Amino acid sequence: MAAGYLAGPGQHAGPCYEYCQHSDCNATRNMAQTGCYICQEAIGYNIGFFNDPEEGLVHRLCYLRSIEKGGQE
């Protein structure tokens, strides 16, 4: 499974730099503000993440570290 990435505001394929009414821009901003289910920090922009159908969004590194520790925290 490949990690997803959210391009930052103003970047190619990212949301508009200024807040706008575009539904795609708002969806991207909402995903970026969603907390990782392991560390509770925002998913953010330009950082690898996975979308677990049961748990929600999780940073790629948090997920990989949880596997190394022998299970999810």
mmCIF file of the N, C-alpha and C atoms, coordinates in Angstrom:
data_MODEL
# 
_entry.id   MODEL 
# 
loop_
_atom_site.group_PDB 
_atom_site.id 
_atom_site.type_symbol 
_atom_site.label_atom_id 
_atom_site.label_alt_id 
_atom_site.label_comp_id 
_atom_site.label_asym_id 
_atom_site.label_entity_id 
_atom_site.label_seq_id 
_atom_site.pdbx_PDB_ins_code 
_atom_site.Cartn_x 
_atom_site.Cartn_y 
_atom_site.Cartn_z 
_atom_site.occupancy 
_atom_site.B_iso_or_equiv 
_atom_site.pdbx_formal_charge 
_atom_site.auth_seq_id 
_atom_site.auth_comp_id 
_atom_site.auth_asym_id 
_atom_site.auth_atom_id 
_atom_site.pdbx_PDB_model_num 
ATOM 1   N N  . MET A 1 1  ? 0.858   -1.170 0.000  1.00 0.00 ? 1  MET A N  1 
ATOM 2   C CA . MET A 1 1  ? 0.000   0.000  0.000  1.00 0.00 ? 1  MET A CA 1 
ATOM 3   C C  . MET A 1 1  ? 0.903   1.231  0.000  1.00 0.00 ? 1  MET A C  1 
ATOM 4   N N  . ALA A 1 2  ? 0.605   2.148  -0.894 1.00 0.00 ? 2  ALA A N  1 
ATOM 5   C CA . ALA A 1 2  ? 1.377   3.384  -1.004 1.00 0.00 ? 2  ALA A CA 1 
ATOM 6   C C  . ALA A 1 2  ? 0.766   4.471  -0.130 1.00 0.00 ? 2  ALA A C  1 
ATOM 7   N N  . ALA A 1 3  ? 1.619   5.272  0.447  1.00 0.00 ? 3  ALA A N  1 
ATOM 8   C CA . ALA A 1 3  ? 1.147   6.386  1.279  1.00 0.00 ? 3  ALA A CA 1 
ATOM 9   C C  . ALA A 1 3  ? 0.616   7.502  0.391  1.00 0.00 ? 3  ALA A C  1 
ATOM 10  N N  . GLY A 1 4  ? -0.378  8.219  0.896  1.00 0.00 ? 4  GLY A N  1 
ATOM 11  C CA . GLY A 1 4  ? -0.891  9.401  0.227  1.00 0.00 ? 4  GLY A CA 1 
ATOM 12  C C  . GLY A 1 4  ? -0.198  10.635 0.771  1.00 0.00 ? 4  GLY A C  1 
ATOM 13  N N  . TYR A 1 5  ? -0.259  11.692 0.018  1.00 0.00 ? 5  TYR A N  1 
ATOM 14  C CA . TYR A 1 5  ? 0.330   12.966 0.415  1.00 0.00 ? 5  TYR A CA 1 
ATOM 15  C C  . TYR A 1 5  ? -0.635  14.072 0.030  1.00 0.00 ? 5  TYR A C  1 
ATOM 16  N N  . LEU A 1 6  ? -0.782  15.073 0.856  1.00 0.00 ? 6  LEU A N  1 
ATOM 17  C CA . LEU A 1 6  ? -1.596  16.239 0.550  1.00 0.00 ? 6  LEU A CA 1 
ATOM 18  C C  . LEU A 1 6  ? -0.662  17.399 0.224  1.00 0.00 ? 6  LEU A C  1 
ATOM 19  N N  . ALA A 1 7  ? -0.765  17.909 -0.993 1.00 0.00 ? 7  ALA A N  1 
ATOM 20  C CA . ALA A 1 7  ? 0.044   19.065 -1.366 1.00 0.00 ? 7  ALA A CA 1 
ATOM 21  C C  . ALA A 1 7  ? -0.407  20.276 -0.560 1.00 0.00 ? 7  ALA A C  1 
ATOM 22  N N  . GLY A 1 8  ? 0.524   21.099 -0.170 1.00 0.00 ? 8  GLY A N  1 
ATOM 23  C CA . GLY A 1 8  ? 0.235   22.266 0.660  1.00 0.00 ? 8  GLY A CA 1 
ATOM 24  C C  . GLY A 1 8  ? -0.461  23.382 -0.106 1.00 0.00 ? 8  GLY A C  1 
ATOM 25  N N  . PRO A 1 9  ? -1.023  24.328 0.619  1.00 0.00 ? 9  PRO A N  1 
ATOM 26  C CA . PRO A 1 9  ? -1.689  25.470 -0.011 1.00 0.00 ? 9  PRO A CA 1 
ATOM 27  C C  . PRO A 1 9  ? -0.762  26.201 -0.983 1.00 0.00 ? 9  PRO A C  1 
ATOM 28  N N  . GLY A 1 10 ? -1.276  26.457 -2.172 1.00 0.00 ? 10 GLY A N  1 
ATOM 29  C CA . GLY A 1 10 ? -0.512  27.161 -3.192 1.00 0.00 ? 10 GLY A CA 1 
ATOM 30  C C  . GLY A 1 10 ? 0.384   26.274 -4.030 1.00 0.00 ? 10 GLY A C  1 
ATOM 31  N N  . GLN A 1 11 ? 0.580   25.011 -3.614 1.00 0.00 ? 11 GLN A N  1 
ATOM 32  C CA . GLN A 1 11 ? 1.399   24.090 -4.398 1.00 0.00 ? 11 GLN A CA 1 
ATOM 33  C C  . GLN A 1 11 ? 0.556   23.458 -5.496 1.00 0.00 ? 11 GLN A C  1 
ATOM 34  N N  . HIS A 1 12 ? 1.210   22.933 -6.515 1.00 0.00 ? 12 HIS A N  1 
ATOM 35  C CA . HIS A 1 12 ? 0.506   22.223 -7.580 1.00 0.00 ? 12 HIS A CA 1 
ATOM 36  C C  . HIS A 1 12 ? -0.326  21.096 -6.962 1.00 0.00 ? 12 HIS A C  1 
ATOM 37  N N  . ALA A 1 13 ? -1.583  21.009 -7.300 1.00 0.00 ? 13 ALA A N  1 
ATOM 38  C CA . ALA A 1 13 ? -2.536  20.015 -6.801 1.00 0.00 ? 13 ALA A CA 1 
ATOM 39  C C  . ALA A 1 13 ? -2.933  20.246 -5.346 1.00 0.00 ? 13 ALA A C  1 
ATOM 40  N N  . GLY A 1 14 ? -2.484  21.325 -4.752 1.00 0.00 ? 14 GLY A N  1 
ATOM 41  C CA . GLY A 1 14 ? -2.875  21.656 -3.382 1.00 0.00 ? 14 GLY A CA 1 
ATOM 42  C C  . GLY A 1 14 ? -4.041  22.633 -3.367 1.00 0.00 ? 14 GLY A C  1 
ATOM 43  N N  . PRO A 1 15 ? -4.547  22.925 -2.192 1.00 0.00 ? 15 PRO A N  1 
ATOM 44  C CA . PRO A 1 15 ? -5.642  23.896 -2.103 1.00 0.00 ? 15 PRO A CA 1 
ATOM 45  C C  . PRO A 1 15 ? -5.146  25.309 -2.423 1.00 0.00 ? 15 PRO A C  1 
ATOM 46  N N  . CYS A 1 16 ? -6.074  26.183 -2.718 1.00 0.00 ? 16 CYS A N  1 
ATOM 47  C CA . CYS A 1 16 ? -5.723  27.576 -2.969 1.00 0.00 ? 16 CYS A CA 1 
ATOM 48  C C  . CYS A 1 16 ? -4.959  28.130 -1.765 1.00 0.00 ? 16 CYS A C  1 
ATOM 49  N N  . TYR A 1 17 ? -4.048  29.063 -2.044 1.00 0.00 ? 17 TYR A N  1 
ATOM 50  C CA . TYR A 1 17 ? -3.256  29.649 -0.968 1.00 0.00 ? 17 TYR A CA 1 
ATOM 51  C C  . TYR A 1 17 ? -4.155  30.389 0.021  1.00 0.00 ? 17 TYR A C  1 
ATOM 52  N N  . GLU A 1 18 ? -5.083  31.151 -0.490 1.00 0.00 ? 18 GLU A N  1 
ATOM 53  C CA . GLU A 1 18 ? -6.049  31.857 0.353  1.00 0.00 ? 18 GLU A CA 1 
ATOM 54  C C  . GLU A 1 18 ? -7.267  30.963 0.545  1.00 0.00 ? 18 GLU A C  1 
ATOM 55  N N  . TYR A 1 19 ? -7.949  31.106 1.683  1.00 0.00 ? 19 TYR A N  1 
ATOM 56  C CA . TYR A 1 19 ? -9.172  30.330 1.883  1.00 0.00 ? 19 TYR A CA 1 
ATOM 57  C C  . TYR A 1 19 ? -10.174 30.683 0.808  1.00 0.00 ? 19 TYR A C  1 
ATOM 58  N N  . CYS A 1 20 ? -10.905 29.680 0.317  1.00 0.00 ? 20 CYS A N  1 
ATOM 59  C CA . CYS A 1 20 ? -11.829 29.854 -0.787 1.00 0.00 ? 20 CYS A CA 1 
ATOM 60  C C  . CYS A 1 20 ? -13.067 28.992 -0.553 1.00 0.00 ? 20 CYS A C  1 
ATOM 61  N N  . GLN A 1 21 ? -13.935 28.946 -1.522 1.00 0.00 ? 21 GLN A N  1 
ATOM 62  C CA . GLN A 1 21 ? -15.155 28.150 -1.429 1.00 0.00 ? 21 GLN A CA 1 
ATOM 63  C C  . GLN A 1 21 ? -15.093 26.879 -2.273 1.00 0.00 ? 21 GLN A C  1 
ATOM 64  N N  . HIS A 1 22 ? -13.937 26.533 -2.822 1.00 0.00 ? 22 HIS A N  1 
ATOM 65  C CA . HIS A 1 22 ? -13.810 25.326 -3.643 1.00 0.00 ? 22 HIS A CA 1 
ATOM 66  C C  . HIS A 1 22 ? -13.978 24.086 -2.762 1.00 0.00 ? 22 HIS A C  1 
ATOM 67  N N  . SER A 1 23 ? -14.839 23.174 -3.180 1.00 0.00 ? 23 SER A N  1 
ATOM 68  C CA . SER A 1 23 ? -15.087 21.970 -2.361 1.00 0.00 ? 23 SER A CA 1 
ATOM 69  C C  . SER A 1 23 ? -13.832 21.109 -2.234 1.00 0.00 ? 23 SER A C  1 
ATOM 70  N N  . ASP A 1 24 ? -13.022 20.989 -3.298 1.00 0.00 ? 24 ASP A N  1 
ATOM 71  C CA . ASP A 1 24 ? -11.795 20.196 -3.218 1.00 0.00 ? 24 ASP A CA 1 
ATOM 72  C C  . ASP A 1 24 ? -10.787 20.825 -2.254 1.00 0.00 ? 24 ASP A C  1 
ATOM 73  N N  . CYS A 1 25 ? -10.686 22.138 -2.289 1.00 0.00 ? 25 CYS A N  1 
ATOM 74  C CA . CYS A 1 25 ? -9.767  22.833 -1.385 1.00 0.00 ? 25 CYS A CA 1 
ATOM 75  C C  . CYS A 1 25 ? -10.189 22.619 0.068  1.00 0.00 ? 25 CYS A C  1 
ATOM 76  N N  . ASN A 1 26 ? -11.479 22.734 0.323  1.00 0.00 ? 26 ASN A N  1 
ATOM 77  C CA . ASN A 1 26 ? -11.982 22.543 1.687  1.00 0.00 ? 26 ASN A CA 1 
ATOM 78  C C  . ASN A 1 26 ? -11.797 21.107 2.152  1.00 0.00 ? 26 ASN A C  1 
ATOM 79  N N  . ALA A 1 27 ? -12.004 20.144 1.270  1.00 0.00 ? 27 ALA A N  1 
ATOM 80  C CA . ALA A 1 27 ? -11.809 18.738 1.632  1.00 0.00 ? 27 ALA A CA 1 
ATOM 81  C C  . ALA A 1 27 ? -10.344 18.473 1.974  1.00 0.00 ? 27 ALA A C  1 
ATOM 82  N N  . THR A 1 28 ? -9.427  19.035 1.190  1.00 0.00 ? 28 THR A N  1 
ATOM 83  C CA . THR A 1 28 ? -7.998  18.850 1.458  1.00 0.00 ? 28 THR A CA 1 
ATOM 84  C C  . THR A 1 28 ? -7.609  19.491 2.784  1.00 0.00 ? 28 THR A C  1 
ATOM 85  N N  . ARG A 1 29 ? -8.083  20.704 3.035  1.00 0.00 ? 29 ARG A N  1 
ATOM 86  C CA . ARG A 1 29 ? -7.778  21.369 4.315  1.00 0.00 ? 29 ARG A CA 1 
ATOM 87  C C  . ARG A 1 29 ? -8.331  20.567 5.494  1.00 0.00 ? 29 ARG A C  1 
ATOM 88  N N  . ASN A 1 30 ? -9.536  20.016 5.345  1.00 0.00 ? 30 ASN A N  1 
ATOM 89  C CA . ASN A 1 30 ? -10.134 19.215 6.426  1.00 0.00 ? 30 ASN A CA 1 
ATOM 90  C C  . ASN A 1 30 ? -9.318  17.962 6.693  1.00 0.00 ? 30 ASN A C  1 
ATOM 91  N N  . MET A 1 31 ? -8.871  17.289 5.635  1.00 0.00 ? 31 MET A N  1 
ATOM 92  C CA . MET A 1 31 ? -8.038  16.098 5.830  1.00 0.00 ? 31 MET A CA 1 
ATOM 93  C C  . MET A 1 31 ? -6.731  16.465 6.524  1.00 0.00 ? 31 MET A C  1 
ATOM 94  N N  . ALA A 1 32 ? -6.115  17.566 6.101  1.00 0.00 ? 32 ALA A N  1 
ATOM 95  C CA . ALA A 1 32 ? -4.839  17.992 6.692  1.00 0.00 ? 32 ALA A CA 1 
ATOM 96  C C  . ALA A 1 32 ? -4.989  18.322 8.173  1.00 0.00 ? 32 ALA A C  1 
ATOM 97  N N  . GLN A 1 33 ? -6.164  18.774 8.580  1.00 0.00 ? 33 GLN A N  1 
ATOM 98  C CA . GLN A 1 33 ? -6.405  19.143 9.977  1.00 0.00 ? 33 GLN A CA 1 
ATOM 99  C C  . GLN A 1 33 ? -6.857  17.959 10.830 1.00 0.00 ? 33 GLN A C  1 
ATOM 100 N N  . THR A 1 34 ? -7.177  16.841 10.199 1.00 0.00 ? 34 THR A N  1 
ATOM 101 C CA . THR A 1 34 ? -7.619  15.653 10.923 1.00 0.00 ? 34 THR A CA 1 
ATOM 102 C C  . THR A 1 34 ? -6.469  15.078 11.733 1.00 0.00 ? 34 THR A C  1 
ATOM 103 N N  . GLY A 1 35 ? -6.735  14.661 12.948 1.00 0.00 ? 35 GLY A N  1 
ATOM 104 C CA . GLY A 1 35 ? -5.705  14.081 13.802 1.00 0.00 ? 35 GLY A CA 1 
ATOM 105 C C  . GLY A 1 35 ? -5.380  12.643 13.442 1.00 0.00 ? 35 GLY A C  1 
ATOM 106 N N  . CYS A 1 36 ? -4.118  12.305 13.485 1.00 0.00 ? 36 CYS A N  1 
ATOM 107 C CA . CYS A 1 36 ? -3.646  10.929 13.314 1.00 0.00 ? 36 CYS A CA 1 
ATOM 108 C C  . CYS A 1 36 ? -4.214  10.090 14.454 1.00 0.00 ? 36 CYS A C  1 
ATOM 109 N N  . TYR A 1 37 ? -4.719  8.907  14.156 1.00 0.00 ? 37 TYR A N  1 
ATOM 110 C CA . TYR A 1 37 ? -5.330  8.095  15.218 1.00 0.00 ? 37 TYR A CA 1 
ATOM 111 C C  . TYR A 1 37 ? -4.310  7.523  16.196 1.00 0.00 ? 37 TYR A C  1 
ATOM 112 N N  . ILE A 1 38 ? -3.026  7.636  15.908 1.00 0.00 ? 38 ILE A N  1 
ATOM 113 C CA . ILE A 1 38 ? -2.012  7.157  16.850 1.00 0.00 ? 38 ILE A CA 1 
ATOM 114 C C  . ILE A 1 38 ? -1.452  8.302  17.688 1.00 0.00 ? 38 ILE A C  1 
ATOM 115 N N  . CYS A 1 39 ? -0.952  9.361  17.044 1.00 0.00 ? 39 CYS A N  1 
ATOM 116 C CA . CYS A 1 39 ? -0.289  10.442 17.795 1.00 0.00 ? 39 CYS A CA 1 
ATOM 117 C C  . CYS A 1 39 ? -1.198  11.639 18.076 1.00 0.00 ? 39 CYS A C  1 
ATOM 118 N N  . GLN A 1 40 ? -2.353  11.690 17.457 1.00 0.00 ? 40 GLN A N  1 
ATOM 119 C CA . GLN A 1 40 ? -3.337  12.769 17.617 1.00 0.00 ? 40 GLN A CA 1 
ATOM 120 C C  . GLN A 1 40 ? -2.921  14.097 16.980 1.00 0.00 ? 40 GLN A C  1 
ATOM 121 N N  . GLU A 1 41 ? -1.740  14.173 16.369 1.00 0.00 ? 41 GLU A N  1 
ATOM 122 C CA . GLU A 1 41 ? -1.306  15.393 15.681 1.00 0.00 ? 41 GLU A CA 1 
ATOM 123 C C  . GLU A 1 41 ? -1.975  15.462 14.311 1.00 0.00 ? 41 GLU A C  1 
ATOM 124 N N  . ALA A 1 42 ? -2.129  16.669 13.787 1.00 0.00 ? 42 ALA A N  1 
ATOM 125 C CA . ALA A 1 42 ? -2.744  16.855 12.462 1.00 0.00 ? 42 ALA A CA 1 
ATOM 126 C C  . ALA A 1 42 ? -1.957  16.097 11.394 1.00 0.00 ? 42 ALA A C  1 
ATOM 127 N N  . ILE A 1 43 ? -2.657  15.530 10.424 1.00 0.00 ? 43 ILE A N  1 
ATOM 128 C CA . ILE A 1 43 ? -2.011  14.824 9.315  1.00 0.00 ? 43 ILE A CA 1 
ATOM 129 C C  . ILE A 1 43 ? -1.082  15.767 8.565  1.00 0.00 ? 43 ILE A C  1 
ATOM 130 N N  . GLY A 1 44 ? -1.510  16.978 8.321  1.00 0.00 ? 44 GLY A N  1 
ATOM 131 C CA . GLY A 1 44 ? -0.653  17.992 7.709  1.00 0.00 ? 44 GLY A CA 1 
ATOM 132 C C  . GLY A 1 44 ? -0.482  17.824 6.216  1.00 0.00 ? 44 GLY A C  1 
ATOM 133 N N  . TYR A 1 45 ? 0.434   18.598 5.673  1.00 0.00 ? 45 TYR A N  1 
ATOM 134 C CA . TYR A 1 45 ? 0.719   18.615 4.247  1.00 0.00 ? 45 TYR A CA 1 
ATOM 135 C C  . TYR A 1 45 ? 2.097   18.039 3.975  1.00 0.00 ? 45 TYR A C  1 
ATOM 136 N N  . ASN A 1 46 ? 2.247   17.427 2.819  1.00 0.00 ? 46 ASN A N  1 
ATOM 137 C CA . ASN A 1 46 ? 3.533   16.905 2.349  1.00 0.00 ? 46 ASN A CA 1 
ATOM 138 C C  . ASN A 1 46 ? 4.141   15.873 3.289  1.00 0.00 ? 46 ASN A C  1 
ATOM 139 N N  . ILE A 1 47 ? 3.284   15.135 3.985  1.00 0.00 ? 47 ILE A N  1 
ATOM 140 C CA . ILE A 1 47 ? 3.709   14.079 4.906  1.00 0.00 ? 47 ILE A CA 1 
ATOM 141 C C  . ILE A 1 47 ? 2.915   12.829 4.543  1.00 0.00 ? 47 ILE A C  1 
ATOM 142 N N  . GLY A 1 48 ? 3.590   11.695 4.433  1.00 0.00 ? 48 GLY A N  1 
ATOM 143 C CA . GLY A 1 48 ? 2.915   10.456 4.069  1.00 0.00 ? 48 GLY A CA 1 
ATOM 144 C C  . GLY A 1 48 ? 1.883   10.040 5.113  1.00 0.00 ? 48 GLY A C  1 
ATOM 145 N N  . PHE A 1 49 ? 0.737   9.550  4.628  1.00 0.00 ? 49 PHE A N  1 
ATOM 146 C CA . PHE A 1 49 ? -0.304  9.065  5.531  1.00 0.00 ? 49 PHE A CA 1 
ATOM 147 C C  . PHE A 1 49 ? -1.071  7.932  4.857  1.00 0.00 ? 49 PHE A C  1 
ATOM 148 N N  . PHE A 1 50 ? -1.753  7.149  5.676  1.00 0.00 ? 50 PHE A N  1 
ATOM 149 C CA . PHE A 1 50 ? -2.643  6.096  5.200  1.00 0.00 ? 50 PHE A CA 1 
ATOM 150 C C  . PHE A 1 50 ? -4.045  6.408  5.697  1.00 0.00 ? 50 PHE A C  1 
ATOM 151 N N  . ASN A 1 51 ? -5.038  5.899  4.976  1.00 0.00 ? 51 ASN A N  1 
ATOM 152 C CA . ASN A 1 51 ? -6.429  6.032  5.393  1.00 0.00 ? 51 ASN A CA 1 
ATOM 153 C C  . ASN A 1 51 ? -6.942  4.642  5.724  1.00 0.00 ? 51 ASN A C  1 
ATOM 154 N N  . ASP A 1 52 ? -6.935  4.291  7.000  1.00 0.00 ? 52 ASP A N  1 
ATOM 155 C CA . ASP A 1 52 ? -7.415  2.997  7.465  1.00 0.00 ? 52 ASP A CA 1 
ATOM 156 C C  . ASP A 1 52 ? -8.940  3.039  7.493  1.00 0.00 ? 52 ASP A C  1 
ATOM 157 N N  . PRO A 1 53 ? -9.620  2.120  6.801  1.00 0.00 ? 53 PRO A N  1 
ATOM 158 C CA . PRO A 1 53 ? -11.074 2.173  6.741  1.00 0.00 ? 53 PRO A CA 1 
ATOM 159 C C  . PRO A 1 53 ? -11.762 2.037  8.110  1.00 0.00 ? 53 PRO A C  1 
ATOM 160 N N  . GLU A 1 54 ? -11.093 1.421  9.059  1.00 0.00 ? 54 GLU A N  1 
ATOM 161 C CA . GLU A 1 54 ? -11.689 1.244  10.387 1.00 0.00 ? 54 GLU A CA 1 
ATOM 162 C C  . GLU A 1 54 ? -11.281 2.339  11.370 1.00 0.00 ? 54 GLU A C  1 
ATOM 163 N N  . GLU A 1 55 ? -10.034 2.773  11.304 1.00 0.00 ? 55 GLU A N  1 
ATOM 164 C CA . GLU A 1 55 ? -9.506  3.716  12.290 1.00 0.00 ? 55 GLU A CA 1 
ATOM 165 C C  . GLU A 1 55 ? -9.480  5.163  11.806 1.00 0.00 ? 55 GLU A C  1 
ATOM 166 N N  . GLY A 1 56 ? -9.308  5.378  10.513 1.00 0.00 ? 56 GLY A N  1 
ATOM 167 C CA . GLY A 1 56 ? -9.201  6.732  9.975  1.00 0.00 ? 56 GLY A CA 1 
ATOM 168 C C  . GLY A 1 56 ? -7.798  7.030  9.493  1.00 0.00 ? 56 GLY A C  1 
ATOM 169 N N  . LEU A 1 57 ? -7.442  8.295  9.491  1.00 0.00 ? 57 LEU A N  1 
ATOM 170 C CA . LEU A 1 57 ? -6.143  8.727  8.970  1.00 0.00 ? 57 LEU A CA 1 
ATOM 171 C C  . LEU A 1 57 ? -5.027  8.491  9.987  1.00 0.00 ? 57 LEU A C  1 
ATOM 172 N N  . VAL A 1 58 ? -3.874  8.101  9.468  1.00 0.00 ? 58 VAL A N  1 
ATOM 173 C CA . VAL A 1 58 ? -2.709  7.827  10.309 1.00 0.00 ? 58 VAL A CA 1 
ATOM 174 C C  . VAL A 1 58 ? -1.450  8.215  9.546  1.00 0.00 ? 58 VAL A C  1 
ATOM 175 N N  . HIS A 1 59 ? -0.515  8.886  10.216 1.00 0.00 ? 59 HIS A N  1 
ATOM 176 C CA . HIS A 1 59 ? 0.769   9.200  9.591  1.00 0.00 ? 59 HIS A CA 1 
ATOM 177 C C  . HIS A 1 59 ? 1.472   7.896  9.214  1.00 0.00 ? 59 HIS A C  1 
ATOM 178 N N  . ARG A 1 60 ? 2.127   7.902  8.092  1.00 0.00 ? 60 ARG A N  1 
ATOM 179 C CA . ARG A 1 60 ? 2.880   6.732  7.637  1.00 0.00 ? 60 ARG A CA 1 
ATOM 180 C C  . ARG A 1 60 ? 3.907   6.307  8.685  1.00 0.00 ? 60 ARG A C  1 
ATOM 181 N N  . LEU A 1 61 ? 4.659   7.266  9.210  1.00 0.00 ? 61 LEU A N  1 
ATOM 182 C CA . LEU A 1 61 ? 5.692   6.915  10.191 1.00 0.00 ? 61 LEU A CA 1 
ATOM 183 C C  . LEU A 1 61 ? 5.096   6.395  11.495 1.00 0.00 ? 61 LEU A C  1 
ATOM 184 N N  . CYS A 1 62 ? 3.993   6.968  11.936 1.00 0.00 ? 62 CYS A N  1 
ATOM 185 C CA . CYS A 1 62 ? 3.338   6.472  13.156 1.00 0.00 ? 62 CYS A CA 1 
ATOM 186 C C  . CYS A 1 62 ? 2.899   5.025  12.963 1.00 0.00 ? 62 CYS A C  1 
ATOM 187 N N  . TYR A 1 63 ? 2.322   4.752  11.813 1.00 0.00 ? 63 TYR A N  1 
ATOM 188 C CA . TYR A 1 63 ? 1.856   3.395  11.517 1.00 0.00 ? 63 TYR A CA 1 
ATOM 189 C C  . TYR A 1 63 ? 3.021   2.410  11.474 1.00 0.00 ? 63 TYR A C  1 
ATOM 190 N N  . LEU A 1 64 ? 4.103   2.777  10.786 1.00 0.00 ? 64 LEU A N  1 
ATOM 191 C CA . LEU A 1 64 ? 5.258   1.892  10.682 1.00 0.00 ? 64 LEU A CA 1 
ATOM 192 C C  . LEU A 1 64 ? 5.905   1.666  12.047 1.00 0.00 ? 64 LEU A C  1 
ATOM 193 N N  . ARG A 1 65 ? 5.984   2.714  12.851 1.00 0.00 ? 65 ARG A N  1 
ATOM 194 C CA . ARG A 1 65 ? 6.546   2.551  14.206 1.00 0.00 ? 65 ARG A CA 1 
ATOM 195 C C  . ARG A 1 65 ? 5.676   1.650  15.056 1.00 0.00 ? 65 ARG A C  1 
ATOM 196 N N  . SER A 1 66 ? 4.360   1.721  14.890 1.00 0.00 ? 66 SER A N  1 
ATOM 197 C CA . SER A 1 66 ? 3.470   0.866  15.675 1.00 0.00 ? 66 SER A CA 1 
ATOM 198 C C  . SER A 1 66 ? 3.668   -0.597 15.296 1.00 0.00 ? 66 SER A C  1 
ATOM 199 N N  . ILE A 1 67 ? 3.960   -0.856 14.024 1.00 0.00 ? 67 ILE A N  1 
ATOM 200 C CA . ILE A 1 67 ? 4.222   -2.228 13.583 1.00 0.00 ? 67 ILE A CA 1 
ATOM 201 C C  . ILE A 1 67 ? 5.531   -2.729 14.176 1.00 0.00 ? 67 ILE A C  1 
ATOM 202 N N  . GLU A 1 68 ? 6.546   -1.862 14.183 1.00 0.00 ? 68 GLU A N  1 
ATOM 203 C CA . GLU A 1 68 ? 7.842   -2.245 14.749 1.00 0.00 ? 68 GLU A CA 1 
ATOM 204 C C  . GLU A 1 68 ? 7.728   -2.576 16.235 1.00 0.00 ? 68 GLU A C  1 
ATOM 205 N N  . LYS A 1 69 ? 6.815   -1.885 16.929 1.00 0.00 ? 69 LYS A N  1 
ATOM 206 C CA . LYS A 1 69 ? 6.623   -2.125 18.350 1.00 0.00 ? 69 LYS A CA 1 
ATOM 207 C C  . LYS A 1 69 ? 5.761   -3.358 18.620 1.00 0.00 ? 69 LYS A C  1 
ATOM 208 N N  . GLY A 1 70 ? 5.237   -3.961 17.564 1.00 0.00 ? 70 GLY A N  1 
ATOM 209 C CA . GLY A 1 70 ? 4.469   -5.173 17.731 1.00 0.00 ? 70 GLY A CA 1 
ATOM 210 C C  . GLY A 1 70 ? 2.971   -4.965 17.812 1.00 0.00 ? 70 GLY A C  1 
ATOM 211 N N  . GLY A 1 71 ? 2.491   -3.882 17.373 1.00 0.00 ? 71 GLY A N  1 
ATOM 212 C CA . GLY A 1 71 ? 1.044   -3.641 17.383 1.00 0.00 ? 71 GLY A CA 1 
ATOM 213 C C  . GLY A 1 71 ? 0.749   -2.167 17.466 1.00 0.00 ? 71 GLY A C  1 
ATOM 214 N N  . GLN A 1 72 ? -0.468  -1.832 17.200 1.00 0.00 ? 72 GLN A N  1 
ATOM 215 C CA . GLN A 1 72 ? -0.856  -0.435 17.240 1.00 0.00 ? 72 GLN A CA 1 
ATOM 216 C C  . GLN A 1 72 ? -1.052  0.011  18.668 1.00 0.00 ? 72 GLN A C  1 
ATOM 217 N N  . GLU A 1 73 ? -0.733  1.275  18.919 1.00 0.00 ? 73 GLU A N  1 
ATOM 218 C CA . GLU A 1 73 ? -0.803  1.839  20.270 1.00 0.00 ? 73 GLU A CA 1 
ATOM 219 C C  . GLU A 1 73 ? -2.216  2.177  20.624 1.00 0.00 ? 73 GLU A C  1 
# 
